[in-house]
Amino acid sequence: MFPVKQAKLMPLDEYQLLALGLRIIAAAGVFLVGRWLARRARTALIKALDKTSVAPSMARLMLLATYYGIMLLVVITSLALIGFPVQALLTASLVIVVILGLALQQSISNLAATIIFMLFQPFRVGELIEANSVLGTVKEIQLLSTVLVTGDNKEITIPNAEIQGNNLINFTRLGQLRVDFVFRVSYADDIQKVKQVLEEILEGDERVLAEPAPVIFVQSLDENSVSIAVRPWVKSDDYWVLQWDLPERVKLRFDAEGIKIPFPQRDVRLHGPGEMPKSA
């Protein structure tokens, strides 16, 4: 057996102990001052954000990034003053960031989508949008997701990365929307009269905008009916109300004017035994 030499720790002399104590005191002082600066920076940022229209979720993100970013620098500086190697601290921090990045890929994707939403604002709180086949009013843009309230008062939360990766329809942003209707009438009805009746209905509805002017035209000649397209413009807030209200008013007016709304029909001819149908 070979003898194993044990390393002996050299005791610190008074000078080294004094230097270590001073470094610890300096590190503690840096930590306390840094924490105070982080809190002051967060308070100042809160006051500045209160004067802007930044969404609450973006404000929270900025506050967290500011506070913990300063505290990270403070901790690294404090440890460096005590004697820890700065390069090792930075390497350890980088390893931790990589591990967290791999473990939280989906959350990071949602966070990145949130930042993009805050910068470019494809939708805002209070706007009516359709995202991921969900139609609703934006209640809140959170750090990782967006909350929509549907027309039947259901609250639906959608991850922001999914909203970014799919088509998004904003019904509110431009302030005006075109409502598309198609009404079918009989071939026996006077098309000009039908168009005049529809024009009168639109003119009598104060929700329909004069500019852009509504458009009424024959869209197609179908098997059993003539399809009349009606395309009025309304303010965004009146979009759904007009869609629900106008068809009933058109039906009542058509009845009063004697305009028929046809339904599909077929002629069936019965032949007796031994009878052969005549060729056309």
C-alpha positions as YAML, in Angstrom:
chain: A
units: angstrom
residues:
- id: 1
  name: MET
  ca: [0.00, 0.00, 0.00]
- id: 2
  name: PHE
  ca: [1.28, 3.41, -0.93]
- id: 3
  name: PRO
  ca: [0.99, 6.10, 1.72]
- id: 4
  name: VAL
  ca: [-1.64, 8.71, 0.96]
- id: 5
  name: LYS
  ca: [-0.67, 12.25, 1.74]
- id: 6
  name: GLN
  ca: [-3.46, 14.39, 3.09]
- id: 7
  name: ALA
  ca: [-3.57, 18.04, 2.11]
- id: 8
  name: LYS
  ca: [-3.46, 20.34, 5.06]
- id: 9
  name: LEU
  ca: [-5.41, 23.55, 5.12]
- id: 10
  name: MET
  ca: [-3.19, 26.41, 6.07]
- id: 11
  name: PRO
  ca: [-4.68, 28.54, 8.83]
- id: 12
  name: LEU
  ca: [-5.41, 32.14, 7.92]
- id: 13
  name: ASP
  ca: [-3.27, 34.75, 9.55]
- id: 14
  name: GLU
  ca: [-4.67, 37.93, 11.07]
- id: 15
  name: TYR
  ca: [-4.14, 39.94, 7.89]
- id: 16
  name: GLN
  ca: [-6.01, 37.42, 5.74]
- id: 17
  name: LEU
  ca: [-8.86, 37.22, 8.25]
- id: 18
  name: LEU
  ca: [-9.11, 40.99, 8.30]
- id: 19
  name: ALA
  ca: [-9.11, 41.15, 4.50]
- id: 20
  name: LEU
  ca: [-11.80, 38.46, 4.30]
- id: 21
  name: GLY
  ca: [-13.92, 40.28, 6.88]
- id: 22
  name: LEU
  ca: [-13.61, 43.54, 4.96]
- id: 23
  name: ARG
  ca: [-14.59, 41.81, 1.73]
- id: 24
  name: ILE
  ca: [-17.64, 40.26, 3.41]
- id: 25
  name: ILE
  ca: [-18.66, 43.64, 4.82]
- id: 26
  name: ALA
  ca: [-18.17, 45.26, 1.42]
- id: 27
  name: ALA
  ca: [-20.21, 42.51, -0.25]
- id: 28
  name: ALA
  ca: [-23.01, 42.93, 2.29]
- id: 29
  name: GLY
  ca: [-22.95, 46.67, 1.72]
- id: 30
  name: VAL
  ca: [-23.11, 46.21, -2.06]
- id: 31
  name: PHE
  ca: [-26.00, 43.77, -1.66]
- id: 32
  name: LEU
  ca: [-28.00, 46.12, 0.59]
- id: 33
  name: VAL
  ca: [-27.37, 49.13, -1.62]
- id: 34
  name: GLY
  ca: [-28.16, 47.12, -4.75]
- id: 35
  name: ARG
  ca: [-31.42, 45.83, -3.31]
- id: 36
  name: TRP
  ca: [-32.37, 49.39, -2.37]
- id: 37
  name: LEU
  ca: [-31.56, 50.56, -5.91]
- id: 38
  name: ALA
  ca: [-33.62, 47.70, -7.39]
- id: 39
  name: ARG
  ca: [-36.62, 48.67, -5.30]
- id: 40
  name: ARG
  ca: [-36.21, 52.33, -6.15]
- id: 41
  name: ALA
  ca: [-35.94, 51.49, -9.85]
- id: 42
  name: ARG
  ca: [-39.08, 49.36, -9.64]
- id: 43
  name: THR
  ca: [-41.01, 52.15, -7.87]
- id: 44
  name: ALA
  ca: [-39.87, 54.74, -10.42]
- id: 45
  name: LEU
  ca: [-40.83, 52.43, -13.29]
- id: 46
  name: ILE
  ca: [-44.30, 51.89, -11.78]
- id: 47
  name: LYS
  ca: [-44.88, 55.65, -11.70]
- id: 48
  name: ALA
  ca: [-43.66, 56.00, -15.27]
- id: 49
  name: LEU
  ca: [-45.84, 53.14, -16.54]
- id: 50
  name: ASP
  ca: [-48.92, 54.60, -14.85]
- id: 51
  name: LYS
  ca: [-48.68, 57.53, -17.26]
- id: 52
  name: THR
  ca: [-48.62, 55.28, -20.33]
- id: 53
  name: SER
  ca: [-51.08, 52.92, -22.02]
- id: 54
  name: VAL
  ca: [-48.88, 49.85, -21.54]
- id: 55
  name: ALA
  ca: [-50.95, 46.72, -20.86]
- id: 56
  name: PRO
  ca: [-50.82, 45.37, -17.26]
- id: 57
  name: SER
  ca: [-49.13, 42.13, -18.35]
- id: 58
  name: MET
  ca: [-46.37, 44.02, -20.17]
- id: 59
  name: ALA
  ca: [-45.97, 46.31, -17.17]
- id: 60
  name: ARG
  ca: [-45.54, 43.31, -14.87]
- id: 61
  name: LEU
  ca: [-42.98, 41.81, -17.25]
- id: 62
  name: MET
  ca: [-40.97, 45.04, -17.34]
- id: 63
  name: LEU
  ca: [-41.07, 45.36, -13.55]
- id: 64
  name: LEU
  ca: [-39.92, 41.78, -13.01]
- id: 65
  name: ALA
  ca: [-37.15, 42.08, -15.61]
- id: 66
  name: THR
  ca: [-35.92, 45.35, -14.09]
- id: 67
  name: TYR
  ca: [-35.93, 44.21, -10.48]
- id: 68
  name: TYR
  ca: [-34.43, 40.75, -10.93]
- id: 69
  name: GLY
  ca: [-31.97, 41.94, -13.58]
- id: 70
  name: ILE
  ca: [-30.51, 44.44, -11.10]
- id: 71
  name: MET
  ca: [-30.54, 41.87, -8.29]
- id: 72
  name: LEU
  ca: [-28.68, 39.35, -10.47]
- id: 73
  name: LEU
  ca: [-25.90, 41.87, -11.10]
- id: 74
  name: VAL
  ca: [-25.83, 42.74, -7.40]
- id: 75
  name: VAL
  ca: [-25.48, 39.10, -6.33]
- id: 76
  name: ILE
  ca: [-22.69, 38.41, -8.85]
- id: 77
  name: THR
  ca: [-20.85, 41.57, -7.76]
- id: 78
  name: SER
  ca: [-21.22, 40.70, -4.06]
- id: 79
  name: LEU
  ca: [-19.91, 37.17, -4.57]
- id: 80
  name: ALA
  ca: [-17.02, 38.50, -6.64]
- id: 81
  name: LEU
  ca: [-16.05, 40.85, -3.80]
- id: 82
  name: ILE
  ca: [-15.93, 37.93, -1.36]
- id: 83
  name: GLY
  ca: [-13.59, 36.08, -3.68]
- id: 84
  name: PHE
  ca: [-15.68, 33.84, -5.86]
- id: 85
  name: PRO
  ca: [-14.34, 33.71, -9.44]
- id: 86
  name: VAL
  ca: [-16.52, 35.84, -11.71]
- id: 87
  name: GLN
  ca: [-16.01, 33.57, -14.71]
- id: 88
  name: ALA
  ca: [-17.25, 30.56, -12.77]
- id: 89
  name: LEU
  ca: [-20.31, 32.52, -11.62]
- id: 90
  name: LEU
  ca: [-21.14, 33.59, -15.17]
- id: 91
  name: THR
  ca: [-20.65, 30.04, -16.43]
- id: 92
  name: ALA
  ca: [-22.94, 28.65, -13.73]
- id: 93
  name: SER
  ca: [-25.54, 31.29, -14.54]
- id: 94
  name: LEU
  ca: [-25.37, 30.39, -18.22]
- id: 95
  name: VAL
  ca: [-25.79, 26.68, -17.47]
- id: 96
  name: ILE
  ca: [-28.83, 27.42, -15.29]
- id: 97
  name: VAL
  ca: [-30.36, 29.57, -18.04]
- id: 98
  name: VAL
  ca: [-29.84, 26.81, -20.64]
- id: 99
  name: ILE
  ca: [-31.40, 24.16, -18.38]
- id: 100
  name: LEU
  ca: [-34.38, 26.38, -17.64]
- id: 101
  name: GLY
  ca: [-34.73, 27.18, -21.33]
- id: 102
  name: LEU
  ca: [-34.91, 23.49, -22.24]
- id: 103
  name: ALA
  ca: [-37.36, 22.72, -19.44]
- id: 104
  name: LEU
  ca: [-39.63, 25.69, -20.15]
- id: 105
  name: GLN
  ca: [-39.68, 25.78, -23.95]
- id: 106
  name: GLN
  ca: [-43.46, 26.20, -24.20]
- id: 107
  name: SER
  ca: [-43.55, 28.90, -21.54]
- id: 108
  name: ILE
  ca: [-40.71, 30.75, -23.26]
- id: 109
  name: SER
  ca: [-42.61, 30.56, -26.57]
- id: 110
  name: ASN
  ca: [-45.69, 32.01, -24.88]
- id: 111
  name: LEU
  ca: [-43.60, 34.73, -23.24]
- id: 112
  name: ALA
  ca: [-41.98, 35.63, -26.57]
- id: 113
  name: ALA
  ca: [-45.45, 35.86, -28.17]
- id: 114
  name: THR
  ca: [-46.59, 38.13, -25.33]
- id: 115
  name: ILE
  ca: [-43.66, 40.47, -25.93]
- id: 116
  name: ILE
  ca: [-44.48, 40.59, -29.65]
- id: 117
  name: PHE
  ca: [-48.13, 41.35, -28.85]
- id: 118
  name: MET
  ca: [-47.11, 44.17, -26.54]
- id: 119
  name: LEU
  ca: [-44.76, 45.67, -29.12]
- id: 120
  name: PHE
  ca: [-46.97, 45.43, -32.23]
- id: 121
  name: GLN
  ca: [-50.41, 45.29, -30.52]
- id: 122
  name: PRO
  ca: [-52.43, 43.21, -33.01]
- id: 123
  name: PHE
  ca: [-55.22, 43.42, -30.41]
- id: 124
  name: ARG
  ca: [-55.90, 45.33, -27.20]
- id: 125
  name: VAL
  ca: [-57.99, 44.81, -24.09]
- id: 126
  name: GLY
  ca: [-61.67, 45.43, -24.91]
- id: 127
  name: GLU
  ca: [-61.43, 44.56, -28.61]
- id: 128
  name: LEU
  ca: [-63.47, 41.80, -30.25]
- id: 129
  name: ILE
  ca: [-61.24, 39.20, -31.90]
- id: 130
  name: GLU
  ca: [-61.37, 35.66, -33.24]
- id: 131
  name: ALA
  ca: [-58.36, 33.53, -32.29]
- id: 132
  name: ASN
  ca: [-58.02, 29.74, -32.48]
- id: 133
  name: SER
  ca: [-61.66, 29.57, -33.69]
- id: 134
  name: VAL
  ca: [-62.77, 31.36, -30.51]
- id: 135
  name: LEU
  ca: [-64.73, 34.60, -30.88]
- id: 136
  name: GLY
  ca: [-64.67, 36.87, -27.85]
- id: 137
  name: THR
  ca: [-63.75, 40.18, -26.27]
- id: 138
  name: VAL
  ca: [-60.21, 40.51, -24.92]
- id: 139
  name: LYS
  ca: [-60.46, 40.68, -21.12]
- id: 140
  name: GLU
  ca: [-56.77, 40.46, -20.24]
- id: 141
  name: ILE
  ca: [-53.41, 39.88, -21.89]
- id: 142
  name: GLN
  ca: [-51.49, 37.88, -19.31]
- id: 143
  name: LEU
  ca: [-47.81, 37.03, -19.14]
- id: 144
  name: LEU
  ca: [-48.24, 33.71, -20.99]
- id: 145
  name: SER
  ca: [-51.84, 33.69, -22.24]
- id: 146
  name: THR
  ca: [-54.80, 35.82, -23.29]
- id: 147
  name: VAL
  ca: [-58.25, 35.71, -21.69]
- id: 148
  name: LEU
  ca: [-61.31, 36.08, -23.95]
- id: 149
  name: VAL
  ca: [-64.95, 36.45, -22.90]
- id: 150
  name: THR
  ca: [-67.37, 34.93, -25.42]
- id: 151
  name: GLY
  ca: [-70.85, 36.14, -26.31]
- id: 152
  name: ASP
  ca: [-72.43, 33.58, -23.94]
- id: 153
  name: ASN
  ca: [-70.24, 34.91, -21.08]
- id: 154
  name: LYS
  ca: [-67.69, 32.10, -21.04]
- id: 155
  name: GLU
  ca: [-64.11, 32.94, -20.09]
- id: 156
  name: ILE
  ca: [-61.58, 31.18, -22.31]
- id: 157
  name: THR
  ca: [-57.80, 31.28, -21.81]
- id: 158
  name: ILE
  ca: [-55.61, 30.73, -24.89]
- id: 159
  name: PRO
  ca: [-51.80, 30.41, -24.81]
- id: 160
  name: ASN
  ca: [-50.24, 33.35, -26.63]
- id: 161
  name: ALA
  ca: [-47.99, 31.13, -28.76]
- id: 162
  name: GLU
  ca: [-51.08, 29.42, -30.20]
- id: 163
  name: ILE
  ca: [-52.64, 32.79, -31.04]
- id: 164
  name: GLN
  ca: [-49.44, 33.89, -32.77]
- id: 165
  name: GLY
  ca: [-49.20, 30.66, -34.75]
- id: 166
  name: ASN
  ca: [-52.73, 30.89, -36.18]
- id: 167
  name: ASN
  ca: [-54.86, 33.43, -38.03]
- id: 168
  name: LEU
  ca: [-56.15, 36.31, -35.93]
- id: 169
  name: ILE
  ca: [-59.24, 38.37, -36.86]
- id: 170
  name: ASN
  ca: [-59.76, 41.74, -35.19]
- id: 171
  name: PHE
  ca: [-63.35, 42.97, -35.55]
- id: 172
  name: THR
  ca: [-62.83, 46.25, -33.69]
- id: 173
  name: ARG
  ca: [-59.56, 47.82, -34.80]
- id: 174
  name: LEU
  ca: [-60.71, 49.59, -38.01]
- id: 175
  name: GLY
  ca: [-63.94, 50.91, -36.48]
- id: 176
  name: GLN
  ca: [-66.17, 49.83, -39.41]
- id: 177
  name: LEU
  ca: [-67.29, 46.43, -40.65]
- id: 178
  name: ARG
  ca: [-69.23, 45.20, -43.66]
- id: 179
  name: VAL
  ca: [-72.13, 42.84, -42.93]
- id: 180
  name: ASP
  ca: [-72.87, 40.35, -45.71]
- id: 181
  name: PHE
  ca: [-76.43, 39.08, -46.24]
- id: 182
  name: VAL
  ca: [-77.97, 36.94, -48.97]
- id: 183
  name: PHE
  ca: [-81.76, 36.91, -49.45]
- id: 184
  name: ARG
  ca: [-83.45, 34.58, -51.92]
- id: 185
  name: VAL
  ca: [-86.58, 35.57, -53.83]
- id: 186
  name: SER
  ca: [-88.77, 33.91, -56.43]
- id: 187
  name: TYR
  ca: [-88.14, 34.19, -60.15]
- id: 188
  name: ALA
  ca: [-91.66, 35.59, -60.44]
- id: 189
  name: ASP
  ca: [-90.83, 38.64, -58.27]
- id: 190
  name: ASP
  ca: [-89.76, 41.99, -59.72]
- id: 191
  name: ILE
  ca: [-86.02, 42.27, -59.03]
- id: 192
  name: GLN
  ca: [-86.10, 46.09, -59.12]
- id: 193
  name: LYS
  ca: [-88.88, 46.15, -56.56]
- id: 194
  name: VAL
  ca: [-86.97, 43.74, -54.33]
- id: 195
  name: LYS
  ca: [-83.86, 45.94, -54.47]
- id: 196
  name: GLN
  ca: [-85.94, 49.06, -53.77]
- id: 197
  name: VAL
  ca: [-87.52, 47.43, -50.69]
- id: 198
  name: LEU
  ca: [-84.10, 46.40, -49.40]
- id: 199
  name: GLU
  ca: [-82.75, 49.92, -49.96]
- id: 200
  name: GLU
  ca: [-85.66, 51.38, -47.97]
- id: 201
  name: ILE
  ca: [-84.99, 48.99, -45.09]
- id: 202
  name: LEU
  ca: [-81.32, 49.99, -44.99]
- id: 203
  name: GLU
  ca: [-82.07, 53.71, -45.29]
- id: 204
  name: GLY
  ca: [-84.46, 53.48, -42.36]
- id: 205
  name: ASP
  ca: [-81.86, 51.84, -40.13]
- id: 206
  name: GLU
  ca: [-79.68, 54.48, -38.43]
- id: 207
  name: ARG
  ca: [-77.00, 51.88, -37.70]
- id: 208
  name: VAL
  ca: [-76.23, 51.51, -41.42]
- id: 209
  name: LEU
  ca: [-73.55, 53.99, -42.49]
- id: 210
  name: ALA
  ca: [-74.05, 56.26, -45.48]
- id: 211
  name: GLU
  ca: [-70.34, 56.02, -46.30]
- id: 212
  name: PRO
  ca: [-69.23, 53.57, -47.47]
- id: 213
  name: ALA
  ca: [-72.58, 53.18, -49.18]
- id: 214
  name: PRO
  ca: [-74.35, 49.80, -48.94]
- id: 215
  name: VAL
  ca: [-74.31, 47.58, -52.02]
- id: 216
  name: ILE
  ca: [-77.25, 45.50, -53.29]
- id: 217
  name: PHE
  ca: [-76.88, 43.25, -56.33]
- id: 218
  name: VAL
  ca: [-77.96, 39.93, -57.86]
- id: 219
  name: GLN
  ca: [-75.38, 37.45, -56.68]
- id: 220
  name: SER
  ca: [-76.52, 34.32, -58.51]
- id: 221
  name: LEU
  ca: [-79.39, 32.68, -60.37]
- id: 222
  name: ASP
  ca: [-80.02, 29.48, -58.46]
- id: 223
  name: GLU
  ca: [-82.14, 26.44, -59.25]
- id: 224
  name: ASN
  ca: [-85.22, 27.61, -57.35]
- id: 225
  name: SER
  ca: [-84.50, 31.25, -56.52]
- id: 226
  name: VAL
  ca: [-82.65, 34.45, -57.30]
- id: 227
  name: SER
  ca: [-80.01, 35.30, -54.68]
- id: 228
  name: ILE
  ca: [-79.80, 38.99, -53.78]
- id: 229
  name: ALA
  ca: [-76.64, 40.07, -51.92]
- id: 230
  name: VAL
  ca: [-76.93, 42.95, -49.44]
- id: 231
  name: ARG
  ca: [-73.75, 44.46, -48.00]
- id: 232
  name: PRO
  ca: [-74.19, 47.40, -45.62]
- id: 233
  name: TRP
  ca: [-71.44, 48.98, -43.51]
- id: 234
  name: VAL
  ca: [-71.83, 49.56, -39.77]
- id: 235
  name: LYS
  ca: [-69.74, 50.56, -36.78]
- id: 236
  name: SER
  ca: [-67.94, 47.71, -35.09]
- id: 237
  name: ASP
  ca: [-70.24, 47.82, -32.05]
- id: 238
  name: ASP
  ca: [-73.33, 47.33, -34.28]
- id: 239
  name: TYR
  ca: [-71.97, 44.40, -36.30]
- id: 240
  name: TRP
  ca: [-73.59, 41.52, -34.44]
- id: 241
  name: VAL
  ca: [-76.80, 43.36, -33.57]
- id: 242
  name: LEU
  ca: [-77.51, 44.09, -37.24]
- id: 243
  name: GLN
  ca: [-76.74, 40.49, -38.22]
- id: 244
  name: TRP
  ca: [-79.33, 39.24, -35.73]
- id: 245
  name: ASP
  ca: [-81.95, 41.92, -36.42]
- id: 246
  name: LEU
  ca: [-82.03, 42.58, -40.16]
- id: 247
  name: PRO
  ca: [-83.17, 39.14, -41.45]
- id: 248
  name: GLU
  ca: [-86.36, 39.29, -39.36]
- id: 249
  name: ARG
  ca: [-87.15, 42.80, -40.58]
- id: 250
  name: VAL
  ca: [-86.57, 41.78, -44.20]
- id: 251
  name: LYS
  ca: [-88.89, 38.77, -43.82]
- id: 252
  name: LEU
  ca: [-91.69, 40.89, -42.36]
- id: 253
  name: ARG
  ca: [-91.31, 43.52, -45.07]
- id: 254
  name: PHE
  ca: [-91.23, 40.90, -47.83]
- id: 255
  name: ASP
  ca: [-94.48, 39.44, -46.46]
- id: 256
  name: ALA
  ca: [-96.08, 42.90, -46.45]
- id: 257
  name: GLU
  ca: [-94.94, 43.55, -50.03]
- id: 258
  name: GLY
  ca: [-95.99, 40.13, -51.34]
- id: 259
  name: ILE
  ca: [-92.41, 39.12, -52.15]
- id: 260
  name: LYS
  ca: [-92.02, 35.36, -51.97]
- id: 261
  name: ILE
  ca: [-89.08, 33.56, -50.42]
- id: 262
  name: PRO
  ca: [-89.04, 30.25, -52.34]
- id: 263
  name: PHE
  ca: [-88.11, 26.86, -51.00]
- id: 264
  name: PRO
  ca: [-86.60, 23.90, -52.89]
- id: 265
  name: GLN
  ca: [-89.18, 21.81, -54.76]
- id: 266
  name: ARG
  ca: [-89.29, 18.88, -57.15]
- id: 267
  name: ASP
  ca: [-91.89, 17.71, -59.69]
- id: 268
  name: VAL
  ca: [-92.64, 13.97, -59.31]
- id: 269
  name: ARG
  ca: [-94.56, 12.15, -62.04]
- id: 270
  name: LEU
  ca: [-96.05, 8.70, -61.45]
- id: 271
  name: HIS
  ca: [-96.48, 6.24, -64.30]
- id: 272
  name: GLY
  ca: [-98.93, 3.36, -64.25]
- id: 273
  name: PRO
  ca: [-98.00, -0.30, -64.88]
- id: 274
  name: GLY
  ca: [-96.67, -0.83, -68.37]
- id: 275
  name: GLU
  ca: [-96.41, 2.90, -69.09]
- id: 276
  name: MET
  ca: [-93.10, 4.16, -70.30]
- id: 277
  name: PRO
  ca: [-92.07, 7.74, -69.61]
- id: 278
  name: LYS
  ca: [-91.91, 9.91, -72.68]
- id: 279
  name: SER
  ca: [-88.45, 10.94, -73.66]
- id: 280
  name: ALA
  ca: [-87.76, 14.63, -73.64]
...
